Amino acid sequence: MTTLAVAGATGHLGRLVLASLIERGAAPSDIVAIGRDVSKIADFAEQGVTVRAADYSDAASLDPALDGVDRLLLISGSEVGRRVAQHTNVVQAAKRAGVQFIAYTSAPHADTTSLALAPEHKATEQIIRDSGIPFALLRNNWYTESYLQVAEQAKYTGLIIASLGDGRIASASRRDYAEGAAVVLLSEGHEGATYEFSGDVAWDYDDLARVVSTIVEREVAYKRVSSKDHRKILTKAGLDMGTAGFVVTLDTNTREGALADATDTLSTLIGRPTTPLADGLASAYAEAMAARQQE
Ligand SMILES: NC(=O)c1ccc[n+]([C@@H]2O[C@H](COP(=O)([O-])OP(=O)(O)OC[C@H]3O[C@@H](n4cnc5c(N)ncnc54)[C@H](OP(=O)(O)O)[C@@H]3O)[C@@H](O)[C@H]2O)c1
């Protein structure tokens, strides 16, 4: 029996990985789901998944969480700026626990990219390499669901304003990435692999505007602005300087091609095409509307 663990199981991606593992044949009793707020995965506990509470910031909480684990998926934490120390705690605890394999959700071309979010991922990749634990790097491109907010705003304004020019984004749905992670955990032969996981197709913001128009049922246009004007627009709309600067930097990275690399690595591994932008965003939008109606 191989015990598979998912750290970050309480998040959006983590829940989908748990579901994919079970769909692809893992026995719930062979799965350990680790997160801070484990009430979010009570439904998986009911199915027989072992649920353990731990905090990446609290090294002592990680030893019991990883006890008996053979293969671990470390889903990167969400607290930007604190993640290198947090991930170090997880990798060190994995080493102590005798974990045999770690898969880590990284960022596209983490070791060479100019992407502003990449340094913590690059550092984590190095920490994993240095640990001596066999590993696979799952360098996920952007989630299609990340564009839900853009669609919701465009519903009211009819506009998508950005400074990424004709930059292209090879996004895929979280479900696609989750299935990729599940395959890597469930099958052998991934040791030492660096997977550039992405959607099959890279799209630009004119494509996004067309897709959003259909979803929100109104004409939506993409307005290209300069980085300087974008920063002004964002701060005028209430964002603090730091956040506005970060958004503009990510747009610059995107304009320069940091997210443009569409590979068939993910679709090959999961055995089906990745979810097209139009389908992924329409599903996310429908789910968000349904959730809002229930509130
Ligand atoms: N590729 C992309 O487009 C993209 C976009 C956004 C984020 N990401 C990255 O991908 C990760 C997963 O995405 P997601 O959509 O599933 O994010 P999410 O729903 O925000 O989930 C984040 C997960 O990280 C866990 N976590 C955060 N800090 C932790 C800590 N100190 N100790 C233990 N667990 C901690 C959360 O646990 P609790 O829920 O229990 O607090 C949760 O399980 C994110 O954390 C981020 O690193 C990628």
The ligand as a Tripos MOL2 file, in Angstrom:
@<TRIPOS>MOLECULE
LIG
   48    52     1     0     0
SMALL
NO_CHARGES

@<TRIPOS>ATOM
      1 N1         -1.4610   29.2010  -11.4160 N.am      1 LIG1
      2 C1         -2.2990   30.1220  -10.9780 C.2       1 LIG1
      3 O1         -3.0440   30.7830  -11.7450 O.2       1 LIG1
      4 C2         -2.4290   30.3880   -9.5250 C.ar      1 LIG1
      5 C3         -3.3560   31.3290   -9.0950 C.ar      1 LIG1
      6 C4         -3.4920   31.5100   -7.7260 C.ar      1 LIG1
      7 C5         -2.7020   30.7820   -6.8670 C.ar      1 LIG1
      8 N2         -1.8000   29.8740   -7.3290 N.ar      1 LIG1
      9 C6         -0.9640   29.0540   -6.4270 C.3       1 LIG1
     10 O2         -1.5510   27.7630   -6.3850 O.3       1 LIG1
     11 C7         -1.9020   27.4260   -5.0340 C.3       1 LIG1
     12 C8         -3.1970   26.6350   -5.0300 C.3       1 LIG1
     13 O3         -4.2020   27.3980   -5.6630 O.3       1 LIG1
     14 P1         -5.6900   27.3980   -5.0940 P.3       1 LIG1
     15 O4         -6.5170   28.0510   -6.1160 O.co2     1 LIG1
     16 O5         -6.0350   26.0590   -4.5790 O.co2     1 LIG1
     17 O6         -5.5090   28.4060   -3.8750 O.3       1 LIG1
     18 P2         -6.4340   28.4720   -2.5660 P.3       1 LIG1
     19 O7         -7.8030   28.0080   -2.8300 O.co2     1 LIG1
     20 O8         -6.2090   29.8520   -2.0110 O.co2     1 LIG1
     21 O9         -5.7490   27.4100   -1.5970 O.3       1 LIG1
     22 C9         -4.5290   27.6660   -0.9640 C.3       1 LIG1
     23 C10        -4.1800   26.4420   -0.1510 C.3       1 LIG1
     24 O10        -2.9530   26.6980    0.5130 O.3       1 LIG1
     25 C11        -3.1590   26.3780    1.8880 C.3       1 LIG1
     26 N3         -2.2670   27.1630    2.6990 N.ar      1 LIG1
     27 C12        -1.9470   28.4660    2.5510 C.ar      1 LIG1
     28 N4         -1.1060   28.8270    3.5350 N.ar      1 LIG1
     29 C13        -0.9280   27.7160    4.3040 C.ar      1 LIG1
     30 C14        -0.1860   27.4540    5.4690 C.ar      1 LIG1
     31 N5          0.5280   28.4000    6.0770 N.pl3     1 LIG1
     32 N6         -0.2230   26.2100    5.9740 N.ar      1 LIG1
     33 C15        -0.9630   25.2310    5.4100 C.ar      1 LIG1
     34 N7         -1.6880   25.4250    4.3030 N.ar      1 LIG1
     35 C16        -1.6660   26.6620    3.7610 C.ar      1 LIG1
     36 C17        -4.5870   26.7270    2.1690 C.3       1 LIG1
     37 O11        -5.0080   26.1200    3.3680 O.3       1 LIG1
     38 P3         -6.3470   26.6100    4.1830 P.3       1 LIG1
     39 O12        -7.4320   26.7330    3.1620 O.co2     1 LIG1
     40 O13        -6.6020   25.4840    5.1270 O.co2     1 LIG1
     41 O14        -5.9930   27.8870    4.8210 O.co2     1 LIG1
     42 C18        -5.2230   26.1330    0.9290 C.3       1 LIG1
     43 O15        -5.3300   24.7430    1.0550 O.3       1 LIG1
     44 C19        -1.9910   28.7670   -4.3190 C.3       1 LIG1
     45 O16        -1.7490   28.6170   -2.9340 O.3       1 LIG1
     46 C20        -0.9030   29.5610   -5.0110 C.3       1 LIG1
     47 O17         0.3920   29.2450   -4.5050 O.3       1 LIG1
     48 C21        -1.6690   29.6550   -8.6440 C.ar      1 LIG1
@<TRIPOS>BOND
     1     1     2 1
     2     2     3 2
     3     2     4 1
     4     4     5 ar
     5     4    48 ar
     6     5     6 ar
     7     6     7 ar
     8     7     8 ar
     9     8     9 1
    10     8    48 ar
    11     9    10 1
    12     9    46 1
    13    10    11 1
    14    11    12 1
    15    11    44 1
    16    12    13 1
    17    13    14 1
    18    14    15 2
    19    14    16 1
    20    14    17 1
    21    17    18 1
    22    18    19 2
    23    18    20 1
    24    18    21 1
    25    21    22 1
    26    22    23 1
    27    23    24 1
    28    23    42 1
    29    24    25 1
    30    25    26 1
    31    25    36 1
    32    26    27 ar
    33    26    35 ar
    34    27    28 ar
    35    28    29 ar
    36    29    30 ar
    37    29    35 ar
    38    30    31 1
    39    30    32 ar
    40    32    33 ar
    41    33    34 ar
    42    34    35 ar
    43    36    37 1
    44    36    42 1
    45    37    38 1
    46    38    39 2
    47    38    40 1
    48    38    41 1
    49    42    43 1
    50    44    45 1
    51    44    46 1
    52    46    47 1
@<TRIPOS>SUBSTRUCTURE
     1 LIG1         1 GROUP 0 **** ****
